[in-house]
Amino acid sequence: MFVVTGITGNVGGQVARTLLAANRPVRAVVRDSRNGASWTERGCEVAVADINDAQSLAAAYQGTEAVFVMVPSSFDPAPGFPEARAIAATLRSTLETARPERVVYLSTIGAQASRTNLLSQHTIIEEALREISVPITFLRPGWFMENSSWDVPAARERGIIQSFLQPLDKPVPMAATADIGRVAAELLQERWSGHRVVELEGPHRVTPNQIAASFAHLLGHPVQAEIVPRDTWEALFRSQGMKNPLPRIRMLDGFNEGWIEFEAGESGSRKGNCTIDTVLKALVEREGHKSSGAM
């Protein structure tokens, strides 16, 4: 049995679909049983569990061949990352109790970085999971290509995308959720011992200018990338409701300054198949369906 957490999201859903296509039995972990109905129809078992509840998680993971673990994203963590520390303790306890044969944990590029930033949440969890003897693969993808979904309305309506990634001609390691899910499913079906790291990005690194050019091609009108000045970030993020914007700011600094990078560098990363053009095309089409009221 293969267990998939986060199955209602883009990555977890792709993991499950890939496993089902390979005729692997899948147990879908959901927080609300109502979210499991569609996966039951696909032939999955459904387990109701919460990432913060060791008992329900252990029951979901018990007696299984492999487990895909992903944790909810926190874009505004409290100082010191207490949320990540609590999740790390729960996961460590759960996996020590359930002892599946192997685990793939969805981590992030830069999890090895020594400078504190938003991605340090995964650093904390990785460190906790390295203490157990269950074989674990830490899958570290680059910047999600789907983050560009926030840019679609502005690109369509005003011909502008605002970029926190800068300079605008700096290539950024990015990965599509389809590739992340597919690779995670492939890793779950492998056998290994100990702890290992797999770093994943798309076939080519992408600049903000290239994202703007791709939008322009897809939308049929000029689209330009514009820098969001660094000295405006804190006030902007606080105006959006963030209480502790420093970790997010430091993450962006890490990408822009180059200290958030793959541990093995670009040459050591695994390359996915999805291009930024493919991902943006899907995002533009999805936004178009929303705008038209199509289901």
C-alpha positions as CSV (number, residue, x, y, z in Angstrom):
1,M,0.0,0.0,0.0
2,F,1.2,3.5,-0.9
3,V,0.1,6.3,1.3
4,V,-0.3,9.9,-0.2
5,T,-0.8,12.9,2.0
6,G,-1.8,16.2,0.4
7,I,-3.8,14.3,-2.1
8,T,-6.3,17.1,-2.7
9,G,-3.5,19.4,-3.9
10,N,-1.7,19.6,-7.3
11,V,1.4,17.7,-6.2
12,G,-0.3,15.0,-4.0
13,G,-3.0,14.5,-6.7
14,Q,-0.3,13.9,-9.3
15,V,1.5,11.4,-7.0
16,A,-1.7,9.4,-6.6
17,R,-2.6,9.5,-10.3
18,T,0.8,8.3,-11.2
19,L,0.7,5.4,-8.7
20,L,-2.8,4.4,-9.8
21,A,-1.7,4.4,-13.4
22,A,1.1,2.0,-12.4
23,N,-1.6,-0.3,-10.7
24,R,-0.3,0.5,-7.3
25,P,-2.7,0.4,-4.3
26,V,-3.2,3.9,-2.9
27,R,-4.4,5.1,0.5
28,A,-5.5,8.7,0.3
29,V,-5.0,10.7,3.5
30,V,-7.5,13.6,3.9
31,R,-8.5,15.9,6.8
32,D,-12.2,15.7,5.9
33,S,-13.8,12.5,4.8
34,R,-15.9,14.5,2.2
35,N,-12.7,15.2,0.4
36,G,-12.0,11.5,-0.1
37,A,-15.1,10.7,-2.1
38,S,-13.6,11.3,-5.6
39,W,-10.5,9.2,-4.6
40,T,-12.7,6.4,-3.4
41,E,-14.3,6.4,-6.9
42,R,-10.8,6.1,-8.4
43,G,-10.2,2.9,-6.3
44,C,-8.3,4.4,-3.4
45,E,-8.6,3.6,0.3
46,V,-9.3,6.7,2.3
47,A,-7.9,7.5,5.8
48,V,-8.9,10.6,7.7
49,A,-5.9,12.1,9.6
50,D,-4.4,15.5,10.4
51,I,-0.7,16.4,10.1
52,N,-0.8,17.6,13.7
53,D,-2.3,14.4,15.1
54,A,0.2,11.6,15.6
55,Q,-2.4,9.0,16.5
56,S,-4.5,9.4,13.3
57,L,-1.4,9.7,11.1
58,A,0.2,6.6,12.6
59,A,-3.0,4.7,11.8
60,A,-2.9,5.9,8.2
61,Y,0.8,5.0,7.8
62,Q,0.7,1.7,9.6
63,G,1.7,-1.4,7.7
64,T,2.4,0.3,4.4
65,E,5.1,0.0,1.8
66,A,5.8,3.7,1.2
67,V,4.5,7.0,2.3
68,F,4.5,10.4,0.6
69,V,4.6,13.2,3.1
70,M,4.0,16.8,2.4
71,V,3.1,19.5,5.0
72,P,0.8,22.5,4.6
73,S,2.6,25.6,3.5
74,S,3.0,28.4,6.0
75,F,3.7,31.8,4.4
76,D,3.6,33.8,7.6
77,P,5.1,31.6,10.3
78,A,5.6,32.8,13.9
79,P,9.1,33.8,15.0
80,G,11.2,30.7,15.6
81,F,9.0,28.5,13.4
82,P,7.0,26.8,16.3
83,E,4.5,25.4,13.7
84,A,7.2,23.6,11.8
85,R,8.8,22.3,15.0
86,A,5.5,20.9,16.2
87,I,5.0,19.2,12.8
88,A,8.5,17.8,12.9
89,A,8.0,16.3,16.3
90,T,4.7,14.7,15.2
91,L,6.1,13.3,12.0
92,R,9.1,11.8,13.8
93,S,6.9,10.2,16.4
94,T,4.5,9.0,13.8
95,L,7.1,7.4,11.5
96,E,8.9,5.8,14.4
97,T,5.6,4.2,15.5
98,A,4.2,3.2,12.1
99,R,7.5,2.3,10.5
100,P,6.5,2.2,6.8
101,E,9.2,0.6,4.6
102,R,10.2,3.9,3.1
103,V,9.2,7.6,3.0
104,V,9.4,10.4,0.4
105,Y,9.2,13.8,2.1
106,L,8.5,16.8,-0.1
107,S,11.1,19.4,1.0
108,T,12.5,22.3,-1.0
109,I,15.5,23.8,-2.7
110,G,17.7,25.4,-0.2
111,A,16.7,23.2,2.7
112,Q,20.4,23.0,3.5
113,A,20.9,26.8,3.7
114,S,22.4,28.0,6.9
115,R,20.7,31.4,6.7
116,T,17.2,31.6,8.3
117,N,14.4,32.2,5.8
118,L,10.9,31.0,5.0
119,L,12.2,27.6,3.7
120,S,13.9,26.9,7.0
121,Q,10.7,25.2,8.0
122,H,11.7,22.3,5.8
123,T,15.3,22.4,7.2
124,I,13.8,21.9,10.7
125,I,11.6,19.0,9.5
126,E,14.4,17.4,7.6
127,E,16.7,17.5,10.6
128,A,14.0,15.8,12.7
129,L,13.3,13.0,10.2
130,R,17.0,12.3,9.8
131,E,17.0,11.0,13.4
132,I,14.9,7.9,12.5
133,S,16.0,4.8,10.8
134,V,13.3,4.5,8.2
135,P,14.7,5.0,4.7
136,I,13.8,8.6,3.6
137,T,14.2,10.5,0.4
138,F,14.1,14.3,0.7
139,L,12.7,15.5,-2.6
140,R,13.8,19.1,-3.0
141,P,12.1,20.9,-6.0
142,G,12.9,24.4,-7.2
143,W,10.6,27.4,-7.2
144,F,7.1,26.2,-8.2
145,M,6.3,27.3,-11.8
146,E,2.6,27.5,-10.7
147,N,3.5,30.5,-8.5
148,S,2.9,32.4,-11.7
149,S,-0.8,31.9,-11.3
150,W,-0.9,35.1,-9.3
151,D,0.4,36.9,-12.4
152,V,-2.2,35.8,-14.9
153,P,-4.9,38.6,-14.3
154,A,-2.3,41.4,-14.4
155,A,-0.6,40.0,-17.5
156,R,-4.0,39.7,-19.2
157,E,-5.5,43.0,-18.1
158,R,-2.5,45.3,-17.8
159,G,0.3,43.7,-19.7
160,I,2.5,43.7,-16.6
161,I,3.8,41.1,-14.1
162,Q,5.4,42.3,-10.9
163,S,8.5,40.3,-10.0
164,F,10.1,39.8,-6.6
165,L,12.7,37.6,-8.4
166,Q,15.4,40.0,-9.6
167,P,17.3,41.0,-11.6
168,L,14.8,40.2,-14.3
169,D,17.4,38.4,-16.5
170,K,18.6,36.1,-13.7
171,P,17.7,32.4,-14.4
172,V,15.8,30.8,-11.5
173,P,15.6,27.0,-10.8
174,M,11.9,26.2,-11.2
175,A,9.8,23.0,-11.2
176,A,6.3,22.2,-12.3
177,T,3.9,20.4,-9.9
178,A,3.3,17.8,-12.5
179,D,6.9,16.9,-12.6
180,I,7.2,17.0,-8.8
181,G,4.3,14.6,-8.4
182,R,5.5,12.3,-11.1
183,V,9.0,12.1,-9.7
184,A,7.8,11.6,-6.2
185,A,5.7,8.6,-7.3
186,E,8.7,7.2,-9.1
187,L,10.8,7.5,-6.0
188,L,8.2,5.9,-3.8
189,Q,8.4,2.8,-6.0
190,E,12.2,2.6,-5.7
191,R,14.1,0.8,-2.9
192,W,17.1,2.4,-1.1
193,S,18.7,2.4,2.3
194,G,19.3,5.3,4.6
195,H,18.6,9.0,3.8
196,R,19.1,10.6,0.4
197,V,18.4,13.9,-1.3
198,V,16.9,14.3,-4.8
199,E,16.9,17.8,-6.2
200,L,14.5,18.6,-9.1
201,E,14.0,21.4,-11.6
202,G,12.6,21.8,-15.0
203,P,14.5,21.2,-18.3
204,H,15.8,24.8,-18.3
205,R,16.1,27.6,-15.7
206,V,13.8,30.5,-16.3
207,T,14.1,34.3,-15.9
208,P,11.3,36.7,-15.1
209,N,11.7,38.2,-18.5
210,Q,11.1,34.8,-20.1
211,I,7.9,34.4,-18.1
212,A,6.7,37.8,-19.4
213,A,7.6,36.8,-22.9
214,S,5.7,33.5,-22.6
215,F,2.7,35.3,-21.3
216,A,2.9,37.8,-24.2
217,H,2.9,34.9,-26.7
218,L,0.0,33.1,-25.0
219,L,-2.1,36.3,-24.6
220,G,-1.3,37.9,-27.9
221,H,-0.3,41.3,-26.5
222,P,2.9,42.7,-25.0
223,V,3.6,41.7,-21.4
224,Q,6.5,43.3,-19.4
225,A,8.1,42.2,-16.1
226,E,8.6,44.9,-13.5
227,I,10.7,44.8,-10.4
228,V,9.0,45.3,-7.1
229,P,11.6,47.4,-5.2
230,R,13.2,45.6,-2.3
231,D,12.6,48.5,0.1
232,T,8.9,48.2,-0.4
233,W,8.5,44.6,0.5
234,E,8.0,44.7,4.2
235,A,5.3,47.4,4.0
236,L,3.6,45.6,1.1
237,F,3.6,42.2,2.9
238,R,2.3,43.8,6.1
239,S,-0.5,45.5,4.2
240,Q,-1.5,42.1,2.9
241,G,-1.9,40.8,6.4
242,M,1.4,39.3,7.2
243,K,2.6,39.6,10.8
244,N,6.1,38.3,10.3
245,P,7.3,39.0,6.8
246,L,11.0,38.7,7.4
247,P,11.3,35.0,6.6
248,R,9.6,35.5,3.3
249,I,11.8,38.5,2.5
250,R,14.9,36.5,3.4
251,M,13.7,33.7,1.1
252,L,13.4,36.1,-1.8
253,D,16.8,37.5,-1.0
254,G,18.2,33.9,-1.0
255,F,17.0,33.3,-4.6
256,N,18.1,36.7,-5.8
257,E,21.5,36.6,-4.1
258,G,22.1,33.0,-5.0
259,W,22.5,31.4,-1.6
260,I,19.2,29.5,-2.0
261,E,20.4,26.9,-4.6
262,F,20.6,23.2,-4.9
263,E,23.1,21.5,-2.7
264,A,24.5,19.7,-5.7
265,G,24.1,22.8,-8.0
266,E,22.4,22.9,-11.4
267,S,24.6,20.1,-12.8
268,G,23.6,17.7,-10.0
269,S,19.8,18.3,-10.1
270,R,17.3,15.9,-11.8
271,K,15.6,17.5,-14.7
272,G,11.8,17.4,-15.3
273,N,9.9,17.4,-18.6
274,C,7.5,20.4,-18.1
275,T,8.5,23.7,-19.5
276,I,7.4,27.1,-18.2
277,D,5.4,27.6,-21.5
278,T,3.4,24.4,-20.8
279,V,2.6,25.5,-17.3
280,L,1.7,29.1,-18.2
281,K,-0.6,27.9,-21.0
282,A,-2.5,25.7,-18.5
283,L,-2.7,28.6,-16.0
284,V,-4.0,31.1,-18.7
285,E,-6.6,28.6,-19.8
286,R,-7.8,27.9,-16.3
287,E,-8.1,31.6,-15.5
288,G,-10.0,32.1,-18.7
289,H,-12.5,29.4,-17.7
290,K,-13.0,31.1,-14.3
291,S,-13.5,34.5,-16.0
292,S,-16.1,33.1,-18.4
293,G,-17.9,31.2,-15.6
294,A,-17.2,27.9,-17.3
295,M,-17.2,24.8,-15.0
